[in-house]
Amino acid sequence: MVRLVTQAEFKGTDVVHQEDQRIDYGPVPVGGKTLVLPIKTVVETEVVPNGDSQAAGKYSTRHTFFTAEYKNYQPAS
């Protein structure tokens, strides 16, 4: 594994209150070797759409929860 890139794309007007990422690693057989590689990613966010977090009183939030599982690793050719 050379690199793992996770990139969130929020709107320019959104205010991100929270972004949590967790990457689980584990032993994976690849090309006759056992390597420790990412096996699962979990991302949770809380965003205020349209940047209205400074509004007096109430404002809306959007919560997202993403998971990704990695498998079928192969040696680079």
N, CA and C atoms as a LAMMPS dump frame, in Angstrom:
ITEM: TIMESTEP
0
ITEM: NUMBER OF ATOMS
231
ITEM: BOX BOUNDS ff ff ff
-5.0000000000000000e+02 5.0000000000000000e+02
-5.0000000000000000e+02 5.0000000000000000e+02
-5.0000000000000000e+02 5.0000000000000000e+02
ITEM: ATOMS id mol type element x y z
1 1 1 N 0.868 -1.166 0
2 1 2 C 0 0 0
3 1 3 C 0.907 1.219 0
4 2 1 N 0.723 2.069 -0.964
5 2 2 C 1.534 3.276 -1.07
6 2 3 C 0.821 4.458 -0.444
7 3 1 N -0.492 4.601 -0.725
8 3 2 C -1.198 5.781 -0.251
9 3 3 C -2.693 5.508 -0.181
10 4 1 N -3.342 6.069 0.827
11 4 2 C -4.794 6.034 0.944
12 4 3 C -5.249 7.471 1.092
13 5 1 N -6.041 7.946 0.14
14 5 2 C -6.492 9.338 0.155
15 5 3 C -8.003 9.356 0.331
16 6 1 N -8.473 10.097 1.317
17 6 2 C -9.899 10.324 1.518
18 6 3 C -10.138 11.812 1.404
19 7 1 N -11.037 12.202 0.504
20 7 2 C -11.267 13.621 0.266
21 7 3 C -12.759 13.897 0.328
22 8 1 N -13.157 14.759 1.245
23 8 2 C -14.557 15.156 1.355
24 8 3 C -14.789 16.37 0.468
25 9 1 N -15.935 16.403 -0.187
26 9 2 C -16.27 17.529 -1.051
27 9 3 C -17.545 18.178 -0.533
28 10 1 N -17.383 19.234 0.235
29 10 2 C -18.514 19.981 0.758
30 10 3 C -18.751 21.206 -0.117
31 11 1 N -19.965 21.722 -0.072
32 11 2 C -20.266 22.965 -0.775
33 11 3 C -19.508 24.104 -0.104
34 12 1 N -19.153 25.117 -0.886
35 12 2 C -18.427 26.26 -0.333
36 12 3 C -19.201 27.018 0.73
37 13 1 N -20.522 26.882 0.728
38 13 2 C -21.34 27.591 1.715
39 13 3 C -21.613 26.771 2.964
40 14 1 N -21.241 25.485 2.956
41 14 2 C -21.48 24.631 4.118
42 14 3 C -20.456 24.902 5.218
43 15 1 N -20.908 24.819 6.458
44 15 2 C -20.023 24.93 7.616
45 15 3 C -19.913 23.541 8.236
46 16 1 N -18.698 23.009 8.301
47 16 2 C -18.482 21.667 8.845
48 16 3 C -18.293 21.8 10.351
49 17 1 N -19.216 21.222 11.108
50 17 2 C -19.104 21.231 12.567
51 17 3 C -18.236 20.081 13.061
52 18 1 N -18.309 18.95 12.361
53 18 2 C -17.591 17.767 12.839
54 18 3 C -17.318 16.843 11.651
55 19 1 N -16.123 16.269 11.625
56 19 2 C -15.799 15.212 10.669
57 19 3 C -14.895 14.22 11.381
58 20 1 N -15.376 13.007 11.545
59 20 2 C -14.615 11.954 12.207
60 20 3 C -14.331 10.847 11.202
61 21 1 N -13.094 10.368 11.191
62 21 2 C -12.709 9.277 10.308
63 21 3 C -12.063 8.173 11.137
64 22 1 N -12.383 6.956 10.786
65 22 2 C -11.747 5.8 11.422
66 22 3 C -11.333 4.846 10.313
67 23 1 N -10.094 4.398 10.345
68 23 2 C -9.597 3.43 9.387
69 23 3 C -9.127 2.213 10.168
70 24 1 N -9.747 1.067 9.884
71 24 2 C -9.363 -0.186 10.532
72 24 3 C -8.356 -0.913 9.65
73 25 1 N -7.28 -1.376 10.251
74 25 2 C -6.235 -2.123 9.547
75 25 3 C -6.245 -3.56 10.039
76 26 1 N -5.804 -4.472 9.182
77 26 2 C -5.726 -5.864 9.581
78 26 3 C -4.803 -6.632 8.652
79 27 1 N -4.437 -7.858 9.051
80 27 2 C -3.564 -8.685 8.203
81 27 3 C -4.319 -9.169 6.966
82 28 1 N -3.684 -8.988 5.789
83 28 2 C -4.293 -9.38 4.513
84 28 3 C -3.249 -10.143 3.698
85 29 1 N -3.616 -11.328 3.178
86 29 2 C -2.673 -12.043 2.317
87 29 3 C -2.619 -11.403 0.92
88 30 1 N -1.41 -11.044 0.468
89 30 2 C -1.215 -10.446 -0.847
90 30 3 C 0.038 -11.051 -1.455
91 31 1 N -0.109 -11.751 -2.581
92 31 2 C 1.043 -12.293 -3.293
93 31 3 C 1.924 -13.19 -2.45
94 32 1 N 1.339 -14.034 -1.624
95 32 2 C 2.118 -14.959 -0.805
96 32 3 C 2.67 -14.354 0.474
97 33 1 N 2.402 -13.085 0.734
98 33 2 C 2.843 -12.42 1.97
99 33 3 C 1.617 -11.957 2.738
100 34 1 N 1.786 -11.765 4.034
101 34 2 C 0.728 -11.181 4.84
102 34 3 C 1.134 -9.756 5.184
103 35 1 N 0.301 -8.805 4.772
104 35 2 C 0.575 -7.386 5.011
105 35 3 C -0.53 -6.795 5.868
106 36 1 N -0.213 -5.77 6.632
107 36 2 C -1.222 -5.047 7.4
108 36 3 C -1.691 -3.886 6.53
109 37 1 N -2.975 -3.944 6.146
110 37 2 C -3.54 -2.976 5.199
111 37 3 C -4.899 -2.492 5.685
112 38 1 N -5.381 -1.372 5.146
113 38 2 C -6.731 -0.918 5.495
114 38 3 C -7.769 -1.955 5.062
115 39 1 N -8.725 -2.239 5.941
116 39 2 C -9.792 -3.164 5.584
117 39 3 C -11.166 -2.493 5.637
118 40 1 N -11.277 -1.381 6.385
119 40 2 C -12.565 -0.693 6.468
120 40 3 C -12.345 0.76 6.882
121 41 1 N -13.121 1.652 6.286
122 41 2 C -13.096 3.067 6.641
123 41 3 C -14.505 3.498 7.024
124 42 1 N -14.605 4.281 8.087
125 42 2 C -15.878 4.842 8.531
126 42 3 C -15.694 6.349 8.65
127 43 1 N -16.605 7.113 8.022
128 43 2 C -16.548 8.578 8.081
129 43 3 C -17.912 9.081 8.523
130 44 1 N -17.914 9.973 9.512
131 44 2 C -19.147 10.583 9.996
132 44 3 C -18.974 12.098 9.989
133 45 1 N -19.964 12.81 9.467
134 45 2 C -19.867 14.269 9.422
135 45 3 C -21.143 14.918 9.949
136 46 1 N -20.969 16.154 10.417
137 46 2 C -22.101 17.021 10.747
138 46 3 C -21.846 18.348 10.061
139 47 1 N -22.752 18.724 9.179
140 47 2 C -22.587 19.922 8.355
141 47 3 C -23.808 20.813 8.523
142 48 1 N -23.57 22.124 8.549
143 48 2 C -24.661 23.095 8.524
144 48 3 C -24.774 23.601 7.09
145 49 1 N -25.825 23.196 6.367
146 49 2 C -25.964 23.635 4.977
147 49 3 C -26.111 25.151 4.878
148 50 1 N -25.529 25.708 3.855
149 50 2 C -25.637 27.139 3.548
150 50 3 C -25.052 28.052 4.609
151 51 1 N -24.241 27.531 5.495
152 51 2 C -23.486 28.352 6.437
153 51 3 C -24.298 29.144 7.423
154 52 1 N -25.496 28.666 7.777
155 52 2 C -26.336 29.462 8.682
156 52 3 C -26.16 29.079 10.147
157 53 1 N -24.967 28.623 10.552
158 53 2 C -24.746 28.222 11.941
159 53 3 C -24.691 29.419 12.887
160 54 1 N -24.542 30.618 12.343
161 54 2 C -24.513 31.816 13.184
162 54 3 C -25.905 32.409 13.385
163 55 1 N -26.911 31.766 12.79
164 55 2 C -28.279 32.268 12.908
165 55 3 C -28.748 32.179 14.358
166 56 1 N -29.497 33.182 14.776
167 56 2 C -30.028 33.189 16.134
168 56 3 C -31.087 32.093 16.261
169 57 1 N -31.026 31.366 17.333
170 57 2 C -32.029 30.332 17.568
171 57 3 C -31.69 29.027 16.887
172 58 1 N -32.512 28.632 15.935
173 58 2 C -32.366 27.319 15.298
174 58 3 C -31.617 27.402 13.975
175 59 1 N -30.971 26.313 13.642
176 59 2 C -30.4 26.116 12.311
177 59 3 C -30.405 24.619 12.04
178 60 1 N -30.441 24.256 10.801
179 60 2 C -30.512 22.842 10.447
180 60 3 C -29.107 22.257 10.32
181 61 1 N -28.998 20.947 10.566
182 61 2 C -27.736 20.243 10.367
183 61 3 C -27.996 19.016 9.501
184 62 1 N -26.967 18.612 8.795
185 62 2 C -27.037 17.408 7.961
186 62 3 C -25.966 16.447 8.471
187 63 1 N -26.371 15.223 8.778
188 63 2 C -25.454 14.192 9.259
189 63 3 C -25.269 13.151 8.162
190 64 1 N -24.033 12.728 7.951
191 64 2 C -23.753 11.669 6.983
192 64 3 C -22.903 10.6 7.653
193 65 1 N -23.063 9.382 7.176
194 65 2 C -22.319 8.248 7.7
195 65 3 C -21.943 7.384 6.5
196 66 1 N -20.656 7.265 6.229
197 66 2 C -20.17 6.5 5.088
198 66 3 C -19.279 5.364 5.582
199 67 1 N -19.366 4.226 4.924
200 67 2 C -18.433 3.131 5.192
201 67 3 C -17.884 2.627 3.857
202 68 1 N -16.657 2.17 3.884
203 68 2 C -16.033 1.559 2.71
204 68 3 C -15.221 0.366 3.197
205 69 1 N -15.35 -0.748 2.49
206 69 2 C -14.578 -1.947 2.818
207 69 3 C -13.63 -2.242 1.667
208 70 1 N -12.408 -2.632 2.006
209 70 2 C -11.37 -2.905 1.017
210 70 3 C -11.087 -4.396 0.987
211 71 1 N -10.996 -4.951 -0.223
212 71 2 C -10.731 -6.39 -0.359
213 71 3 C -10.117 -6.651 -1.725
214 72 1 N -9.732 -7.893 -1.944
215 72 2 C -9.136 -8.327 -3.218
216 72 3 C -7.852 -7.542 -3.554
217 73 1 N -7.037 -7.3 -2.545
218 73 2 C -5.735 -6.652 -2.796
219 73 3 C -4.897 -7.543 -3.72
220 74 1 N -4.145 -6.913 -4.605
221 74 2 C -3.256 -7.628 -5.51
222 74 3 C -1.917 -6.904 -5.542
223 75 1 N -0.829 -7.65 -5.753
224 75 2 C 0.478 -6.998 -5.854
225 75 3 C 0.526 -6.076 -7.067
226 76 1 N 1.27 -4.967 -6.947
227 76 2 C 1.445 -4.053 -8.083
228 76 3 C 2.243 -4.742 -9.166
229 77 1 N 1.874 -4.474 -10.408
230 77 2 C 2.594 -5.139 -11.505
231 77 3 C 3.659 -4.262 -12.099
